Amino acid sequence: MTQISNKYDLEERTAKFGESIIEFCIKAKQDAINKPIINQLIRSATSIGANYMEANGASSKKDFGNKIFICKKEAQETKHWLRMMTKCEPERLEDLRKLWRECQELTMIFQKINNSMKSKN
């Protein structure tokens, strides 16, 4: 399947988002409460880009749509873990807000792609 052109450069954007999450987590305090939340946050945030890469290599429109849906689900999960991090790192609330806003935008982009695919069928 040919790669769909997108004005958002989602490959780069999702990679940068994952990198930003990793950078945030490297600076986070590591204790019994934070560690599992940090682990979940990194897993879900970096999975957005990984699934987007898989979507671009999809073998069919259906496969592409499924991967995009997973991107949206991972973004939604990431927003949850970012919210939990506000309790672990309250002094970094502004950084968390920026990350949450970018994650919300990614969620909306993937939802729009998903809706557009459904309306074409």
N, C-alpha and C positions, 0 to 999 in steps of 0.2 A: 504494500500500500504506500502511495506517495505521501510524503510529509506535508501536512497542512500548513500553509503559510499563516503566520500570526503576527499581528502588529505588536503584541506584548512581549515577544521573544521569551516565551515561557520556559524554554530550556535553560536559558541564562538566569532568568528571574527566579525559578525554583531552586537552581543551584546556589545562587547568592543567598536566598532565604535560608537554605539548609546550613550554609557556611555561617551566616549571622547567628543562627541558633547555636551552632557549635561554639562560636566565639563567646556568646553569652554564657553558655554552660561551663566553659573552661574557667571563667572568672567566678562562678557561683561557689558558695561554700559547700563542702562535701561532708554531710552528716547523715545519720540514719534516716532522717525524714527526706532530705533533698535527693539523695542518691537514686532511689527508685523513680522519683518524679523526673529527674534529669534524664535518666535512661529512657523513660517513656517519651519524653519531649524530643530527644534527639532521634529516636526511632521513627516517630510519626512525622516529624518535620522533614527529615531527609528522605523519607519514603515518598513524599509528594513528588519530588524531582525524579526519583527512580521510576515511579509509576508513569510519570509523564514521558520519560525516555522510552519506556515500554510501549506506551500508546503510540508514539511516533514510529515505532517499528511493528505496529500491529499488522496482523495478516488479513484483517477484514474490518469493515465499518463497525460491525458488532463488537469485535475485539477492542477496537479503538474506543468505542463508547463505554465498554466495561472498565477499561483502564482509566478513562477520564472520570468515571463515577468513583473509582477507588481514590483518585487524586483528591476529589472533593471530600470524600469521607476522611482521608488522612488529614486534610486541612482542618476539618471540623474537630477531629480528635486533638490536633495540635493546639487549637484555641483553648480547649479544655485544660491541657497541661500548662499552657501559658497562664491561665487563670490560677491554677494551683500554685504556680511559681510566685504569684504575687504574695502569697502567705509565707513562702520560704525566703523570698528576697524583697521585702517591702521597700528597702532603700533604693531599689533599682526599678521602681514602678514606671518611670518614664521610658526606660529601655523596653520594658515588657509591653507597654502600650504601643510603641512603634512596631514591635514584632507582631503583636496581635492585629494591628491595623493592616499590615502587609498580608498576614495570613487570612484576614477577612476578605481582602481584595482578591486573593488567589481563590478562595472559596467561591466568591461570586463569579469570577471568570470561568471556573470549571462548571459551575451550575449553568451559566449561560451557554457554554459549549454543549453541555448535556441537553439542555432544553432545545437548542437549535437542531441538534441531531434528531430528537424526537419529533419535532415539527416537520422535518423533511420526510419522515417515514409515514 
